[in-house]
Amino acid sequence: MKMRRQTLKWLCVMACAVQWSCSPQLISLGPPIAGPYLSTDALITADGARLFLRTWTPEENPRAILVALHGFNDYSNAFADAGVYWSSRDIMVYAYDQRGFGSNEQAGQWPGLDTLVNDLSQAIRIIGAAHPDQPLYLIGESMGGAVAMTALARSRLKVRGVILVAPAVWGRETMNRIYPLALWLGAHTFPWVKLSGQGLGFKPSDNNAMLIALGEDPLVIKKTRIDALYGIVNLMDAALEAAPSIRAPMLVLYGAQDEIIPKAATGKMLARLSGSPRIVIYPDGYHLLLRDLSAEVVLADISAWITSTDGKLPSGYSGEWQLFFEQ
């Protein structure tokens, strides 16, 4: 009887949600007005959006170009230390604030999966055209990894290889079933409500000084709209689905201490990848591998992989990753 009353209660909630439902609000993609191009500090997309751009340029002619995509609620400054490191090893780095984040207009509002993928496709095309003699690589951290995976599966981006750093692949099929339902209700009844992750107890990194700096950075989003959470889950669904279709050479990095993207979700994604991806598990690594206290180990592996995708990695961690996910 009690279960029947609970079921009726949920049905009433669902009925009310449908009756008073709102749609998640997305940043609308405008019509093309000109070809995309690079300015000194921005990527200008075909619809005229200005996406703030940071670059790290080697003193000598670069041996490779790396396009870097930041994670959810973050922005291009996520690659500040990494960019300095890689540029000192003759790798030129481009990192832009993805639409809806950082210094861009309407920051905090979800841009939509198609828009994120479209922006990346344009970035790869124009940055590649600017450097026709250098190999172009793509790196994505967390949400950036999910965008990269989806774009590669859809359009076969012209890149020499892709590096996925703790990619966001916690799709609905790997979640507790109540989470997607609650998220749908929130996104379709009060999409504008903002939530913070304060008090959840997750530890994204062992670098406390860096975490404090993120908390004080006004361009890092601290409170997230419910429809943006709904959007990132849609993106993670798409990334998980895209895994078997990616054909580019791939380096996948994951921290054994990651408390943000569950081990089970990452393991499911890895099992679906085609080809022969290089997979590295860092025993002391957290979600923000590129900014952990041991970040230089990760940065060195990435630099070495760009030099030779089949070569030995300095960390020596590449190998029996399957055992980690079976435990």
Secondary structure in CASP SS format (residue, H / E / C, confidence):
PFRMAT SS
TARGET T0000
AUTHOR 0000-0000-0000
METHOD secondary structure of the structure
MODEL  1
M C 1.00
K H 1.00
M H 1.00
R H 1.00
R H 1.00
Q H 1.00
T H 1.00
L H 1.00
K H 1.00
W H 1.00
L H 1.00
C H 1.00
V H 1.00
M H 1.00
A H 1.00
C H 1.00
A H 1.00
V H 1.00
Q H 1.00
W C 1.00
S C 1.00
C C 1.00
S C 1.00
P C 1.00
Q C 1.00
L C 1.00
I C 1.00
S C 1.00
L C 1.00
G C 1.00
P C 1.00
P C 1.00
I C 1.00
A C 1.00
G C 1.00
P C 1.00
Y E 1.00
L E 1.00
S C 1.00
T C 1.00
D C 1.00
A E 1.00
L E 1.00
I E 1.00
T C 1.00
A C 1.00
D C 1.00
G C 1.00
A C 1.00
R E 1.00
L E 1.00
F E 1.00
L E 1.00
R E 1.00
T E 1.00
W E 1.00
T C 1.00
P C 1.00
E C 1.00
E C 1.00
N C 1.00
P C 1.00
R C 1.00
A E 1.00
I E 1.00
L E 1.00
V E 1.00
A E 1.00
L E 1.00
H C 1.00
G C 1.00
F C 1.00
N C 1.00
D C 1.00
Y C 1.00
S H 1.00
N H 1.00
A H 1.00
F H 1.00
A H 1.00
D H 1.00
A H 1.00
G H 1.00
V H 1.00
Y H 1.00
W H 1.00
S H 1.00
S C 1.00
R C 1.00
D C 1.00
I E 1.00
M E 1.00
V E 1.00
Y E 1.00
A E 1.00
Y E 1.00
D C 1.00
Q C 1.00
R C 1.00
G C 1.00
F C 1.00
G C 1.00
S C 1.00
N C 1.00
E C 1.00
Q C 1.00
A C 1.00
G C 1.00
Q C 1.00
W C 1.00
P C 1.00
G C 1.00
L H 1.00
D H 1.00
T H 1.00
L H 1.00
V H 1.00
N H 1.00
D H 1.00
L H 1.00
S H 1.00
Q H 1.00
A H 1.00
I H 1.00
R H 1.00
I H 1.00
I H 1.00
G H 1.00
A H 1.00
A H 1.00
H C 1.00
P C 1.00
D C 1.00
Q C 1.00
P C 1.00
L E 1.00
Y E 1.00
L E 1.00
I E 1.00
G E 1.00
E E 1.00
S C 1.00
M H 1.00
G H 1.00
G H 1.00
A H 1.00
V H 1.00
A H 1.00
M H 1.00
T H 1.00
A H 1.00
L H 1.00
A H 1.00
R H 1.00
S H 1.00
R C 1.00
L C 1.00
K C 1.00
V C 1.00
R C 1.00
G E 1.00
V E 1.00
I E 1.00
L E 1.00
V E 1.00
A C 1.00
P C 1.00
A C 1.00
V C 1.00
W C 1.00
G C 1.00
R H 1.00
E H 1.00
T H 1.00
M C 1.00
N C 1.00
R C 1.00
I H 1.00
Y H 1.00
P H 1.00
L H 1.00
A H 1.00
L H 1.00
W H 1.00
L H 1.00
G H 1.00
A H 1.00
H H 1.00
T H 1.00
F C 1.00
P C 1.00
W C 1.00
V C 1.00
K E 1.00
L E 1.00
S E 1.00
G C 1.00
Q C 1.00
G C 1.00
L C 1.00
G C 1.00
F C 1.00
K C 1.00
P C 1.00
S C 1.00
D C 1.00
N C 1.00
N H 1.00
A H 1.00
M H 1.00
L H 1.00
I H 1.00
A H 1.00
L H 1.00
G H 1.00
E H 1.00
D C 1.00
P C 1.00
L C 1.00
V C 1.00
I C 1.00
K C 1.00
K E 1.00
T E 1.00
R E 1.00
I H 1.00
D H 1.00
A H 1.00
L H 1.00
Y H 1.00
G H 1.00
I H 1.00
V H 1.00
N H 1.00
L H 1.00
M H 1.00
D H 1.00
A H 1.00
A H 1.00
L H 1.00
E H 1.00
A H 1.00
A H 1.00
P H 1.00
S H 1.00
I C 1.00
R C 1.00
A C 1.00
P C 1.00
M E 1.00
L E 1.00
V E 1.00
L E 1.00
Y E 1.00
G E 1.00
A C 1.00
Q C 1.00
D C 1.00
E C 1.00
I C 1.00
I C 1.00
P C 1.00
K H 1.00
A H 1.00
A H 1.00
T H 1.00
G H 1.00
K H 1.00
M H 1.00
L H 1.00
A H 1.00
R H 1.00
L C 1.00
S C 1.00
G C 1.00
S C 1.00
P C 1.00
R E 1.00
I E 1.00
V E 1.00
I E 1.00
Y E 1.00
P C 1.00
D C 1.00
G C 1.00
Y C 1.00
H C 1.00
L C 1.00
L H 1.00
L H 1.00
R H 1.00
D C 1.00
L C 1.00
S C 1.00
A H 1.00
E H 1.00
V H 1.00
V H 1.00
L H 1.00
A H 1.00
D H 1.00
I H 1.00
S H 1.00
A H 1.00
W H 1.00
I H 1.00
T H 1.00
S C 1.00
T C 1.00
D C 1.00
G C 1.00
K C 1.00
L C 1.00
P C 1.00
S C 1.00
G C 1.00
Y C 1.00
S C 1.00
G C 1.00
E C 1.00
W H 1.00
Q H 1.00
L H 1.00
F H 1.00
F H 1.00
E H 1.00
Q C 1.00
END
